[in-house]
Amino acid sequence: MSAPASRPASAPVRVPAGTTAGAAVREAGLPTTGPSAVVVVRDADGKLRDLAWAPDSDAEVEAVAADTDEGRSVIRHSAAHVLAQAVQQVRPEAKLGIGPPITDGFYYDFDVDQPFTPDDLSKLESSMKKIIKAGQRFSRRRFDSHDDARKELADEPYKLELIDIKGAPGEDPGDEIVEVDASGELTIYDNVHAHTGETVWSDLCRGPHVPTTRFIPAFKLMRTAAAYWRGDEKNPQLQRIYGTAWESQEALDAHLQRLAEAERRDHRRLGAELDLFSFPEEIGSGLAVFHPKGGVIRKELEDYSRRRHEEAGYEFVNTPHITKGQLFETSGHLSWYREGMYPGMHLDEELNADGTVRKPGQDYFLKPMNCPMHNLIFRSRGRSYRELPLRMFEFGSVYRYEKSGVVHGLTRVRGMTQDDAHIYCTEEQMQGEIRSLLQFVLDLLSDYGLDDFYLELSTRDPEKSIGSDEAGSARRTRCARRPRLRPGPGARPGRRRLLRPEDQRAGQGRDRAQLADVHHPGRPDAPGPVRARVHRGGRVAPAAGHDPPGAVRLHRAVLRRAHRALRGGLPGVARPGAGRGHPGHRRAGALRRGRARQLKAHGIRVEVDASDDRMQKKIRNHTMQKVPFMVLVGGRDAEAGAVSFRFRDGTQRNGVPVADAVAAVADWIGSRTNTSPTADSFAPAP
């Protein structure tokens, strides 16, 4: 379900001084049309350049094709410009915000009097197609001064703000703002008429762009949304249009098909259709209640996770949902994460009769993380090196005050239960523990049917990280031995995120994180000192005048939300009702009760449909409920002491002896297969 893979890099192309990169690309015989057409080049410093770029001295560049990640990003950035041009054609009063490329698409923010409607999107697509067909050329122009830029863009207040950001000393506009950068250069791109050379439209931008609008072969506007300017709720609210653009119509069609498949598997839709969970308004946004069927799924997933953790040597702990604020002051959560926490509750204050305070109160907070409480368990008594590694685990409920605009089904919630684990070990044990827990996580997620991942290695953020550079470098040397790791964002203060596999299935969210965060022993909330280590009969004690060294803490969570398994067909073991019985004969009443008892004796959940509905309606209803095994008892089955199976794909297996049927169902569920059974795959032993 992931996006098309990128093509490998091509051989370097030599660009003579004064010659455009486009001319050198053509001279090298590289494609200039089609999905593999070269759209930009990368210079020796790694900077992407337009094909109109001409170096002052001979240069070697790398051609970037349309069907690469960077090529698609450039196409989408150019498509965002075409969208903005179309909007100002249709609504001349519209003021421009920003329009960056994003994963699988782009967006542009506009300040308009009326929100955009679906009809508006259709009209804008028509205007964009005309602009693309016209083959307008993207021409880069450099401003001589910021004053010149302000004068030309005097009617664009948001662009003027970006220019001011550009001019502010030490101000970094960020990666999302593609209009300006920190290089000291301010540029604008003109859309130039293909025949007359007249500038049709312009936009402040650092580039790069495709040569002409004809290099945008396939696009689609997807939806609209409200968005605060620069993501700050104190700023004006703008209208955002999302779109997608690809190197070919075939690539666009494949992307739309992936989205359709993701929508079909959307856990919010399945939650309602299968009666699994809901979000009652009376409880509050982002706070889910699980219905009986959803409760069965959660229980099965959690029970399996518990068994796997026990096998891996984890010890179970349990912590409260609320704590005094001082704990989160010490851990750093209140200073770095307060906006993501529910407000504190001021409790325990006692007053005298005259209203004066006899005993001051204190703030209590719902916990956003379990980590500080696990540290308290570790520090509750002295620890020996013999106890390490110590692996703690709990299904802990945490509460995070997500903004209402980002709450999304079970993907972004305000209350969730996660299988939180902390491993306390020595520096020397760290590499082996990370390798072990990573394999544990990948195996467990694979059991849940999630097997498409990549790994991230976070870089060190000088402003937020703790500990010395030397210690951080040493830990990276110990842990980052695999070349497949890629740079990632810095972790929160007090921890270093090292490894993170993520599921890449389209539309299913990208936050399925396994964390291996290294907690620095020198923090105030660190695990604490460990008694001298006994090694080969000899005692290794701390040097005189030094405190005992602290343990390193690794943190990780696997099953952070129950929606990970809500993808349509659940494994039989996790389905609310693994089997449904449908009586089709006058003697079926006693028979169905007997068959049900036999299945239940093997731990299989069974429901008997004794309704007055016709058989075809029963089959359809339970197929829609994604029941893996539908057991039918007809006249011949009743006489032969057998049953018939109907499967979700419409196939059927008839006349299976009861004993064989019960054993086959139990074996199938016990195998933890993540696909639905069919007549071909389900073969009871004769």
C-alpha positions as CSV (number, residue, x, y, z in Angstrom):
1,M,0.0,0.0,0.0
2,S,3.0,2.3,0.0
3,A,3.8,4.9,-2.7
4,P,5.9,4.0,-5.7
5,A,9.6,3.5,-5.1
6,S,12.0,6.2,-6.2
7,R,14.4,5.6,-9.1
8,P,18.1,5.3,-8.4
9,A,20.3,8.3,-8.9
10,S,21.6,8.8,-12.4
11,A,25.3,9.5,-13.4
12,P,26.6,13.0,-12.9
13,V,26.0,15.6,-15.6
14,R,28.7,18.2,-16.5
15,V,27.3,21.7,-16.9
16,P,29.9,24.1,-18.6
17,A,30.1,27.6,-17.3
18,G,27.4,29.9,-18.7
19,T,25.4,26.9,-20.0
20,T,22.0,26.1,-18.5
21,A,21.5,22.9,-16.6
22,G,18.6,22.1,-19.0
23,A,20.9,22.3,-22.0
24,A,23.4,20.0,-20.4
25,V,20.7,17.5,-19.5
26,R,19.5,17.5,-23.2
27,E,23.1,17.2,-24.4
28,A,23.6,14.1,-22.1
29,G,20.6,12.5,-23.7
30,L,18.5,12.3,-20.5
31,P,14.7,12.1,-20.8
32,T,12.9,15.5,-21.1
33,T,9.4,14.1,-21.3
34,G,7.4,11.4,-19.6
35,P,7.5,10.1,-16.0
36,S,11.3,9.9,-16.0
37,A,11.8,13.4,-17.3
38,V,14.5,15.4,-15.5
39,V,12.7,18.3,-13.7
40,V,15.6,19.8,-11.7
41,V,19.3,19.1,-10.9
42,R,21.2,18.9,-7.6
43,D,24.5,20.8,-7.4
44,A,27.7,19.7,-5.6
45,D,26.4,21.3,-2.4
46,G,23.3,19.3,-2.5
47,K,21.0,22.2,-3.4
48,L,18.3,21.7,-6.0
49,R,18.5,24.0,-9.0
50,D,16.1,24.9,-11.8
51,L,17.0,23.7,-15.3
52,A,17.4,27.4,-16.2
53,W,20.3,27.7,-13.7
54,A,23.6,28.5,-15.3
55,P,26.7,28.1,-13.1
56,D,29.5,30.7,-13.2
57,S,32.1,27.9,-13.5
58,D,32.0,24.3,-14.7
59,A,29.9,22.2,-12.4
60,E,28.9,18.6,-12.0
61,V,25.2,18.0,-11.1
62,E,22.9,15.1,-10.5
63,A,19.8,15.0,-12.6
64,V,16.5,14.6,-10.6
65,A,13.7,12.9,-12.4
66,A,10.0,13.4,-12.0
67,D,9.4,9.9,-10.7
68,T,11.7,10.4,-7.6
69,D,10.7,11.7,-4.2
70,E,12.5,15.0,-4.8
71,G,11.1,15.2,-8.4
72,R,7.6,14.7,-7.2
73,S,8.1,17.3,-4.5
74,V,9.1,19.9,-7.1
75,I,6.1,19.0,-9.3
76,R,3.8,19.5,-6.3
77,H,5.4,22.8,-5.3
78,S,4.8,24.0,-8.9
79,A,1.3,22.7,-8.8
80,A,0.7,24.8,-5.7
81,H,1.8,27.9,-7.6
82,V,-0.6,27.0,-10.5
83,L,-3.4,26.6,-7.9
84,A,-2.7,30.0,-6.4
85,Q,-2.7,31.6,-9.9
86,A,-6.1,29.9,-10.6
87,V,-7.5,31.1,-7.3
88,Q,-6.5,34.7,-8.0
89,Q,-8.0,34.4,-11.4
90,V,-11.4,33.2,-10.0
91,R,-11.2,35.4,-6.9
92,P,-9.0,38.4,-7.5
93,E,-9.4,39.6,-3.9
94,A,-7.8,36.5,-2.5
95,K,-4.6,37.1,-0.5
96,L,-1.9,34.5,-0.6
97,G,-0.5,32.6,2.3
98,I,2.0,29.7,1.9
99,G,1.9,26.8,-0.5
100,P,4.5,24.0,0.3
101,P,4.7,20.4,-1.0
102,I,3.8,17.8,1.6
103,T,3.8,14.0,1.6
104,D,1.9,12.8,-1.5
105,G,0.6,16.3,-2.3
106,F,0.6,20.0,-1.6
107,Y,-1.6,22.8,-0.2
108,Y,-2.0,26.5,-0.4
109,D,-3.5,28.9,2.2
110,F,-5.7,31.8,1.1
111,D,-7.4,34.7,2.8
112,V,-10.8,34.9,1.2
113,D,-14.2,36.3,2.1
114,Q,-16.1,33.0,1.6
115,P,-14.9,29.5,2.2
116,F,-14.3,27.3,-0.9
117,T,-17.0,24.8,-1.9
118,P,-16.7,21.6,-3.9
119,D,-18.0,23.5,-6.9
120,D,-15.2,26.0,-6.4
121,L,-12.7,23.1,-6.5
122,S,-14.1,21.9,-9.8
123,K,-13.8,25.4,-11.3
124,L,-10.3,25.8,-10.0
125,E,-9.3,22.4,-11.5
126,S,-10.5,23.6,-14.9
127,S,-8.6,26.9,-14.6
128,M,-5.4,25.0,-13.6
129,K,-5.7,22.7,-16.6
130,K,-5.8,25.7,-18.9
131,I,-2.7,27.2,-17.2
132,I,-0.9,23.9,-17.5
133,K,-1.9,23.5,-21.1
134,A,-0.6,27.0,-21.9
135,G,2.9,25.9,-21.0
136,Q,3.8,28.9,-18.9
137,R,7.5,29.1,-18.0
138,F,8.6,29.4,-14.4
139,S,11.2,32.2,-14.3
140,R,13.3,32.9,-11.2
141,R,14.0,36.5,-10.4
142,R,16.1,37.9,-7.6
143,F,15.2,41.0,-5.6
144,D,17.9,43.6,-5.2
145,S,16.7,44.5,-1.8
146,H,13.9,43.7,0.7
147,D,12.4,47.2,0.0
148,D,12.0,46.2,-3.6
149,A,10.2,43.0,-2.6
150,R,7.9,44.9,-0.2
151,K,7.1,47.4,-2.9
152,E,6.2,44.7,-5.5
153,L,4.2,42.7,-3.0
154,A,2.5,45.6,-1.2
155,D,-1.0,44.1,-1.7
156,E,0.0,40.7,-0.2
157,P,0.1,41.2,3.6
158,Y,1.1,37.6,4.4
159,K,4.0,37.8,1.9
160,L,5.1,41.0,3.5
161,E,5.3,39.2,6.9
162,L,7.4,36.5,5.4
163,I,9.8,39.2,4.0
164,D,10.1,40.7,7.5
165,I,10.9,37.2,8.8
166,K,13.5,36.9,6.2
167,G,15.1,40.2,7.2
168,A,15.0,39.5,11.0
169,P,18.5,38.5,12.3
170,G,18.7,34.9,13.4
171,E,15.1,34.2,12.4
172,D,14.6,30.8,10.7
173,P,11.4,30.6,8.6
174,G,11.2,26.8,8.9
175,D,11.0,24.1,6.3
176,E,7.3,24.5,5.6
177,I,7.6,28.1,4.4
178,V,9.0,27.6,0.9
179,E,8.7,31.3,0.1
180,V,11.9,32.3,1.9
181,D,14.9,30.7,3.4
182,A,17.9,31.6,5.6
183,S,20.5,32.0,2.8
184,G,20.2,35.8,2.6
185,E,18.6,35.8,-0.9
186,L,15.0,36.8,-1.7
187,T,13.5,35.6,-4.9
188,I,10.2,35.6,-6.8
189,Y,9.0,33.3,-9.6
190,D,7.2,34.7,-12.6
191,N,4.9,32.6,-14.6
192,V,5.8,33.8,-18.2
193,H,3.5,33.4,-21.2
194,A,5.0,30.8,-23.6
195,H,4.6,32.9,-26.7
196,T,4.6,36.6,-25.7
197,G,7.1,36.4,-22.8
198,E,4.7,38.5,-20.7
199,T,4.6,37.9,-17.0
200,V,1.2,36.5,-16.3
201,W,1.5,36.0,-12.5
202,S,4.1,36.0,-9.8
203,D,4.7,34.6,-6.3
204,L,7.4,35.0,-3.7
205,C,9.3,31.8,-3.6
206,R,12.8,30.3,-3.1
207,G,12.1,27.5,-5.6
208,P,13.0,25.4,-7.4
209,H,10.3,24.7,-10.0
210,V,9.7,22.6,-13.0
211,P,10.7,24.3,-16.3
212,T,7.1,24.9,-17.5
213,T,3.6,24.1,-16.3
214,R,3.5,21.3,-18.9
215,F,5.7,19.3,-16.5
216,I,2.7,18.9,-14.2
217,P,1.0,16.0,-16.1
218,A,-1.4,14.8,-13.5
219,F,-3.0,16.5,-10.5
220,K,-6.2,16.6,-8.5
221,L,-7.6,19.0,-5.8
222,M,-8.7,16.9,-2.8
223,R,-10.4,19.0,-0.1
224,T,-10.5,22.2,1.8
225,A,-9.9,23.0,5.4
226,A,-9.5,26.0,7.8
227,A,-6.0,26.7,9.0
228,Y,-4.5,29.4,11.1
229,W,-1.8,31.5,9.5
230,R,1.6,29.9,10.3
231,G,-0.2,27.4,12.6
232,D,-0.8,29.9,15.4
233,E,-4.4,30.1,16.7
234,K,-3.8,33.7,17.6
235,N,-3.4,34.5,13.9
236,P,-6.1,34.9,11.3
237,Q,-7.9,31.8,10.0
238,L,-7.3,31.1,6.4
239,Q,-8.8,28.7,3.9
240,R,-6.5,25.8,2.8
241,I,-6.9,23.8,-0.4
242,Y,-5.2,20.4,-0.5
243,G,-4.2,18.8,-3.7
244,T,-2.0,16.0,-5.1
245,A,0.2,15.9,-8.2
246,W,2.2,13.1,-9.8
247,E,4.6,12.4,-12.6
248,S,1.9,10.6,-14.7
249,Q,-1.8,9.9,-14.8
250,E,-1.1,6.3,-14.0
251,A,0.8,7.3,-10.8
252,L,-2.1,9.6,-9.8
253,D,-4.7,6.8,-10.5
254,A,-2.7,4.4,-8.3
255,H,-2.5,7.0,-5.5
256,L,-6.3,7.6,-5.7
257,Q,-6.8,3.9,-5.5
258,R,-4.6,3.6,-2.4
259,L,-6.7,6.4,-0.8
260,A,-9.9,4.6,-1.7
261,E,-8.6,1.4,-0.2
262,A,-7.5,3.3,2.9
263,E,-11.0,4.9,3.2
264,R,-12.5,1.4,3.0
265,R,-10.3,0.3,5.8
266,D,-10.7,3.5,7.8
267,H,-11.0,2.5,11.5
268,R,-13.6,5.2,12.1
269,R,-15.9,3.8,9.5
270,L,-15.3,0.2,10.7
271,G,-15.9,1.3,14.3
272,A,-19.4,2.4,13.5
273,E,-20.2,-0.4,11.0
274,L,-19.0,-3.2,13.3
275,D,-20.3,-1.6,16.6
276,L,-16.8,-1.4,18.1
277,F,-16.5,2.0,19.6
278,S,-17.9,5.5,19.7
279,F,-17.1,9.0,20.9
280,P,-20.1,10.3,22.9
281,E,-20.4,14.0,22.9
282,E,-21.4,13.8,26.6
283,I,-17.9,12.5,27.5
284,G,-15.8,14.8,25.3
285,S,-13.8,15.1,22.2
286,G,-11.1,12.4,21.7
287,L,-12.3,10.2,24.5
288,A,-13.5,6.8,23.2
289,V,-15.7,4.2,24.7
290,F,-15.4,0.6,23.5
291,H,-18.6,-1.3,23.0
292,P,-18.8,-5.1,23.8
293,K,-17.4,-6.1,20.5
294,G,-14.6,-3.6,20.6
295,G,-13.9,-4.7,24.2
296,V,-13.4,-8.2,22.9
297,I,-10.8,-7.0,20.4
298,R,-9.0,-4.9,23.0
299,K,-8.9,-7.8,25.4
300,E,-7.5,-10.3,22.9
301,L,-4.8,-7.9,21.7
302,E,-3.8,-7.0,25.3
303,D,-3.9,-10.6,26.5
304,Y,-1.6,-11.6,23.6
305,S,0.7,-8.7,24.3
306,R,0.9,-9.6,28.0
307,R,1.8,-13.2,27.1
308,R,4.5,-12.1,24.8
309,H,6.0,-9.7,27.3
310,E,6.0,-12.4,30.0
311,E,7.9,-14.6,27.6
312,A,10.4,-11.8,26.9
313,G,11.2,-11.3,30.6
314,Y,9.1,-8.2,31.4
315,E,7.7,-7.6,34.9
316,F,4.3,-6.1,35.3
317,V,3.7,-2.9,37.2
318,N,0.7,-0.6,37.6
319,T,0.5,3.2,38.3
320,P,-2.3,5.7,39.0
321,H,-3.9,7.9,36.5
322,I,-3.1,11.1,38.4
323,T,-0.2,12.5,40.3
324,K,1.1,15.6,42.1
325,G,2.5,18.2,39.8
326,Q,5.9,18.1,41.5
327,L,6.6,14.7,39.8
328,F,6.2,16.3,36.3
329,E,8.2,19.4,37.4
330,T,11.1,17.1,38.1
331,S,10.7,15.0,35.0
332,G,10.5,18.2,32.8
333,H,7.0,17.5,31.4
334,L,5.5,20.7,32.9
335,S,8.2,22.9,31.4
336,W,8.3,21.3,28.0
337,Y,4.9,19.6,27.6
338,R,2.4,21.7,29.6
339,E,0.3,22.7,26.6
340,G,-0.2,19.0,25.8
341,M,-1.4,18.2,29.3
342,Y,-4.8,18.7,30.9
343,P,-4.9,21.6,33.3
344,G,-4.0,20.9,36.9
345,M,-6.5,20.4,39.6
346,H,-5.7,22.4,42.8
347,L,-6.5,20.1,45.7
348,D,-5.8,19.4,49.4
349,E,-6.1,23.0,50.5
350,E,-7.4,23.6,54.0
351,L,-8.8,26.9,55.3
352,N,-9.4,28.3,58.7
353,A,-12.7,29.7,59.7
354,D,-11.7,33.2,58.7
355,G,-10.7,32.0,55.2
356,T,-7.0,32.1,55.7
357,V,-5.0,29.1,54.5
358,R,-4.2,26.6,57.2
359,K,-2.7,24.0,54.8
360,P,-1.7,25.0,51.3
361,G,-3.0,23.0,48.4
362,Q,-1.1,21.6,45.4
363,D,-1.8,20.8,41.8
364,Y,-2.6,17.3,40.6
365,F,-2.3,16.4,36.9
366,L,-3.6,13.6,34.7
367,K,-0.5,11.8,33.6
368,P,0.5,12.2,29.9
369,M,3.3,9.6,30.3
370,N,4.1,6.7,32.6
371,C,7.8,7.2,32.6
372,P,8.3,9.2,35.8
373,M,6.2,6.7,37.8
374,H,8.2,3.8,36.5
375,N,11.3,5.6,37.7
376,L,9.8,5.9,41.1
377,I,9.3,2.1,41.2
378,F,12.9,1.6,40.2
379,R,14.1,4.0,42.8
380,S,11.8,2.6,45.6
381,R,14.8,0.6,46.9
382,G,18.4,0.1,46.2
383,R,19.2,-1.8,43.0
384,S,22.1,-4.0,42.2
385,Y,23.8,-4.5,38.9
386,R,22.7,-8.1,39.2
387,E,19.1,-7.1,38.7
388,L,19.9,-5.4,35.3
389,P,18.5,-5.4,32.8
390,L,15.2,-4.8,34.6
391,R,12.2,-4.7,32.2
392,M,9.0,-3.0,33.5
393,F,5.7,-3.1,31.6
394,E,2.2,-1.9,32.1
395,F,-0.9,-1.2,30.1
396,G,-1.1,2.4,31.3
397,S,-3.8,4.9,30.5
398,V,-2.5,8.4,29.6
399,Y,-4.2,11.7,28.9
400,R,-3.0,14.3,26.5
401,Y,-4.8,17.5,25.6
402,E,-4.7,17.4,21.9
403,K,-6.1,20.5,20.1
404,S,-9.6,19.9,18.8
405,G,-8.4,20.5,15.2
406,V,-6.1,17.5,15.3
407,V,-8.3,15.0,17.2
408,H,-8.9,12.2,14.7
409,G,-10.8,9.0,15.5
410,L,-8.5,6.7,17.4
411,T,-5.4,8.0,15.6
412,R,-5.2,11.3,17.6
413,V,-7.1,11.0,20.9
414,R,-7.1,12.7,24.3
415,G,-7.1,9.5,26.3
416,M,-5.5,6.2,25.4
417,T,-4.0,3.0,26.8
418,Q,-0.5,2.0,25.7
419,D,1.7,-1.0,26.5
420,D,4.4,1.1,28.0
421,A,7.7,-0.5,28.9
422,H,11.0,0.8,30.4
423,I,14.2,-1.2,30.4
424,Y,16.8,-0.3,33.0
425,C,20.3,-1.4,32.0
426,T,23.9,-0.5,32.0
427,E,25.6,1.4,29.2
428,E,27.3,-1.8,28.2
429,Q,24.0,-3.6,28.0
430,M,22.3,-0.9,26.0
431,Q,23.2,-2.1,22.5
432,G,22.1,-5.6,23.1
433,E,18.9,-4.5,24.7
434,I,18.0,-2.1,21.9
435,R,18.6,-4.9,19.4
436,S,16.5,-7.3,21.4
437,L,13.6,-4.9,22.0
438,L,13.5,-3.9,18.3
439,Q,13.2,-7.5,17.2
440,F,10.5,-8.0,19.9
441,V,8.6,-5.0,18.6
442,L,8.8,-6.0,14.9
443,D,7.7,-9.6,15.7
444,L,4.8,-8.4,17.8
445,L,3.6,-5.9,15.2
446,S,3.9,-8.6,12.5
447,D,1.7,-10.9,14.6
448,Y,-0.9,-8.1,14.5
449,G,-0.6,-7.9,10.7
450,L,1.6,-4.8,10.5
451,D,4.7,-5.6,8.5
452,D,5.6,-2.5,6.4
453,F,8.1,-0.3,8.3
454,Y,11.1,1.9,8.1
455,L,13.5,2.9,10.9
456,E,14.5,6.4,12.1
457,L,17.5,7.6,14.0
458,S,16.9,10.9,15.7
459,T,19.5,13.6,15.5
460,R,20.6,15.6,18.5
461,D,18.8,18.9,19.0
462,P,21.3,21.3,20.8
463,E,18.5,23.4,22.3
464,K,16.5,20.5,23.7
465,S,18.8,17.6,24.3
466,I,20.5,16.9,27.6
467,G,23.9,15.4,28.5
468,S,27.2,16.0,26.9
469,D,28.0,15.7,23.2
470,E,30.6,13.1,24.0
471,A,28.0,10.9,25.8
472,G,25.5,11.3,23.0
473,S,28.1,10.4,20.4
474,A,29.2,7.3,22.4
475,R,25.6,6.1,22.6
476,R,25.0,6.6,18.9
477,T,28.2,4.6,18.2
478,R,26.9,1.8,20.4
479,C,23.4,1.8,19.0
480,A,23.4,2.9,15.3
481,R,25.1,0.0,13.7
482,R,22.5,-0.6,10.9
483,P,23.0,1.5,7.7
484,R,19.3,1.5,7.0
485,L,18.6,4.1,9.7
486,R,17.7,7.5,8.5
487,P,17.9,10.9,10.1
488,G,14.8,11.9,12.1
489,P,13.6,14.8,14.3
490,G,15.2,15.4,17.7
491,A,13.5,13.8,20.7
492,R,11.9,15.5,23.6
493,P,14.2,16.9,26.3
494,G,15.5,14.3,28.7
495,R,15.3,11.4,26.2
496,R,16.9,10.5,22.9
497,R,14.7,8.6,20.5
498,L,16.8,6.1,18.7
499,L,14.8,3.7,16.7
500,R,11.3,4.0,15.3
501,P,9.5,1.6,12.9
502,E,6.4,3.0,11.3
503,D,3.7,1.4,9.3
504,Q,3.4,3.0,5.9
505,R,0.0,1.8,4.8
506,A,-1.8,4.6,3.0
507,G,-4.2,6.5,5.1
508,Q,-3.6,4.6,8.3
509,G,-1.6,7.2,10.1
510,R,2.2,7.5,10.5
511,D,2.4,7.6,14.3
512,R,2.7,3.9,15.0
513,A,5.9,4.4,16.9
514,Q,8.2,2.1,18.8
515,L,10.5,4.2,20.8
516,A,13.9,3.4,22.1
517,D,14.5,6.6,24.1
518,V,17.7,6.7,26.1
519,H,17.3,8.5,29.4
520,H,20.3,10.3,30.7
521,P,21.4,9.1,34.1
522,G,22.3,12.7,35.2
523,R,18.7,14.0,35.0
524,P,16.9,14.9,38.3
525,D,14.3,12.2,37.4
526,A,16.9,9.7,36.3
527,P,16.5,6.0,37.5
528,G,19.0,6.6,40.2
529,P,22.3,5.0,41.4
530,V,22.9,1.3,41.2
531,R,24.9,-0.5,43.8
532,A,28.4,-1.7,43.0
533,R,28.5,-4.4,40.4
534,V,29.8,-7.9,41.2
535,H,31.9,-9.2,38.3
536,R,33.7,-12.6,38.3
537,G,33.9,-12.6,42.1
538,G,35.5,-9.1,42.2
539,R,33.7,-6.1,43.5
540,V,33.7,-3.0,41.2
541,A,33.0,0.1,43.4
542,P,32.7,3.7,42.4
543,A,35.8,5.8,42.6
544,A,36.4,7.8,45.7
545,G,34.4,11.1,45.8
546,H,32.0,9.9,43.0
547,D,28.4,8.8,43.3
548,P,27.4,5.4,42.1
549,P,26.7,5.4,38.4
550,G,23.0,5.5,37.3
551,A,21.2,3.0,35.1
552,V,20.3,3.9,31.6
553,R,16.6,3.8,30.8
554,L,15.2,2.7,27.5
555,H,11.5,3.5,26.7
556,R,9.3,1.9,24.1
557,A,5.6,1.4,23.3
558,V,4.2,-0.9,20.7
559,L,0.4,-1.2,20.9
560,R,-0.2,2.5,21.5
561,R,-3.8,2.4,20.2
562,A,-6.3,-0.4,19.6
563,H,-7.0,0.9,16.1
564,R,-3.8,-0.7,14.9
565,A,-5.7,-3.9,14.3
566,L,-8.9,-2.3,12.9
567,R,-8.2,-2.7,9.2
568,G,-11.1,-4.7,7.9
569,G,-10.4,-8.4,8.3
570,L,-9.2,-9.1,11.8
571,P,-7.5,-12.4,12.7
572,G,-10.0,-14.9,13.9
573,V,-8.6,-14.8,17.4
574,A,-9.4,-11.1,17.7
575,R,-12.8,-11.0,16.1
576,P,-15.7,-10.3,18.5
577,G,-17.6,-13.4,17.2
578,A,-15.3,-15.9,15.5
579,G,-18.3,-18.1,14.4
580,R,-22.0,-17.6,13.7
581,G,-24.4,-20.4,13.5
582,H,-27.4,-20.3,11.1
583,P,-30.1,-23.0,11.7
584,G,-31.8,-24.1,8.5
585,H,-33.7,-27.1,9.6
586,R,-36.5,-27.8,12.1
587,R,-34.2,-30.0,14.2
588,A,-31.5,-27.3,14.1
589,G,-32.4,-25.8,17.5
590,A,-30.9,-28.6,19.5
591,L,-28.2,-29.1,17.0
592,R,-27.0,-25.5,17.0
593,R,-26.8,-25.5,20.8
594,G,-24.7,-28.7,20.7
595,R,-22.4,-27.3,18.0
596,A,-22.0,-24.0,19.9
597,R,-21.1,-25.8,23.2
598,Q,-18.4,-27.8,21.4
599,L,-16.9,-24.7,19.9
600,K,-17.1,-22.8,23.1
601,A,-15.3,-25.7,24.9
602,H,-12.3,-24.8,22.7
603,G,-12.4,-21.2,23.7
604,I,-14.1,-20.0,20.5
605,R,-16.6,-17.2,20.6
606,V,-19.9,-18.3,19.1
607,E,-23.2,-16.6,18.4
608,V,-26.3,-18.3,17.1
609,D,-28.6,-16.3,14.8
610,A,-32.1,-17.5,15.7
611,S,-33.8,-14.6,14.1
612,D,-36.7,-14.9,11.6
613,D,-34.7,-13.4,8.8
614,R,-34.3,-15.3,5.6
615,M,-31.0,-17.2,5.2
616,Q,-29.6,-15.0,2.5
617,K,-30.2,-11.9,4.7
618,K,-28.5,-13.6,7.6
619,I,-25.5,-14.5,5.4
620,R,-25.3,-10.9,4.1
621,N,-25.6,-9.3,7.6
622,H,-22.8,-11.5,9.0
623,T,-20.6,-11.1,6.0
624,M,-20.8,-7.3,6.5
625,Q,-19.9,-7.9,10.1
626,K,-16.7,-9.6,8.9
627,V,-17.4,-12.8,10.7
628,P,-14.7,-15.3,9.6
629,F,-16.7,-18.5,10.0
630,M,-20.4,-18.8,9.3
631,V,-21.7,-22.3,10.2
632,L,-24.9,-23.4,8.4
633,V,-26.9,-26.4,9.5
634,G,-29.2,-27.7,6.8
635,G,-31.4,-30.8,6.5
636,R,-28.6,-33.0,5.1
637,D,-26.1,-31.6,7.7
638,A,-28.5,-32.4,10.5
639,E,-29.0,-36.0,9.3
640,A,-25.3,-36.6,8.7
641,G,-24.1,-35.0,11.9
642,A,-22.2,-32.4,9.9
643,V,-22.1,-28.6,9.2
644,S,-21.4,-26.4,6.3
645,F,-19.1,-23.4,6.2
646,R,-19.8,-20.1,4.4
647,F,-16.9,-17.7,4.1
648,R,-16.6,-13.9,3.6
649,D,-15.5,-14.2,-0.1
650,G,-18.7,-16.2,-0.9
651,T,-17.1,-19.6,-1.1
652,Q,-18.5,-22.5,0.8
653,R,-17.5,-25.9,2.2
654,N,-20.3,-28.4,2.8
655,G,-20.8,-31.6,4.8
656,V,-17.9,-31.3,7.2
657,P,-18.2,-33.7,10.2
658,V,-18.7,-31.8,13.4
659,A,-15.6,-33.1,15.1
660,D,-13.5,-32.2,12.1
661,A,-15.1,-28.8,11.9
662,V,-14.5,-27.9,15.5
663,A,-10.9,-29.0,15.3
664,A,-10.3,-27.1,12.1
665,V,-11.7,-23.9,13.5
666,A,-9.7,-24.2,16.6
667,D,-6.5,-24.9,14.6
668,W,-7.2,-21.9,12.3
669,I,-7.7,-19.5,15.2
670,G,-4.7,-20.9,17.1
671,S,-2.5,-20.3,14.1
672,R,-3.2,-16.5,14.5
673,T,-3.5,-16.2,10.7
674,N,-4.1,-12.5,9.7
675,T,-6.2,-13.4,6.6
676,S,-9.8,-14.5,6.4
677,P,-10.4,-18.2,5.7
678,T,-11.7,-19.3,2.3
679,A,-12.9,-22.7,1.0
680,D,-9.5,-23.2,-0.5
681,S,-7.4,-22.2,2.5
682,F,-9.6,-23.8,5.2
683,A,-9.3,-27.6,4.8
684,P,-10.6,-29.7,7.7
685,A,-8.7,-33.0,8.1
686,P,-10.8,-35.9,6.8
